[in-house]
């Protein structure tokens, strides 16, 4: 279908009006429902990023580009696809390696990373650099949203930070 609007990356880059915090919260709610629908149907998107979220002129977010959505989401039946999409800043570290333990938590990381960019205007630090810092016992180079930005409901920014945890077990499952 033709969607009259811009993708989230275009908006972040200044082509459209930046969404206010209440609009980000509403967009997030709708995208979480869309991702939940995908996961409920035993699929993973595997390519969520700002350029794959269209924002219609009505404000409705639409998740696009299911070209990489080939892997089954259930842990009991997981047939790996040869197609792997990795986008620096948006892909969790488990998508960087063949046989990485990806699951719904991987899509949630990518969604949170996209929201982080929409909120801050800055792309998140590459997860591989974050993992290397953790391995070297250095601080995480990603600045958390919690406590650094005003205007969001209690718990909202904390949820994004948790969904962007480097280690999959620390994320929402």
HELIX and SHEET records of a PDB file:
HELIX    1   1 UNK A    8  UNK A   12  1                                   5    
HELIX    2   2 UNK A   21  UNK A   40  1                                  20    
HELIX    3   3 UNK A   50  UNK A   52  5                                   3    
HELIX    4   4 UNK A   93  UNK A   95  5                                   3    
HELIX    5   5 UNK A  104  UNK A  120  1                                  17    
HELIX    6   6 UNK A  127  UNK A  135  1                                   9    
HELIX    7   7 UNK A  156  UNK A  163  1                                   8    
HELIX    8   8 UNK A  168  UNK A  170  5                                   3    
SHEET    1   A 3 UNK A   5  UNK A   7  0                                        
SHEET    2   A 3 UNK A  53  UNK A  56 -1                                        
SHEET    3   A 3 UNK A  61  UNK A  63 -1                                        
END                                                                             
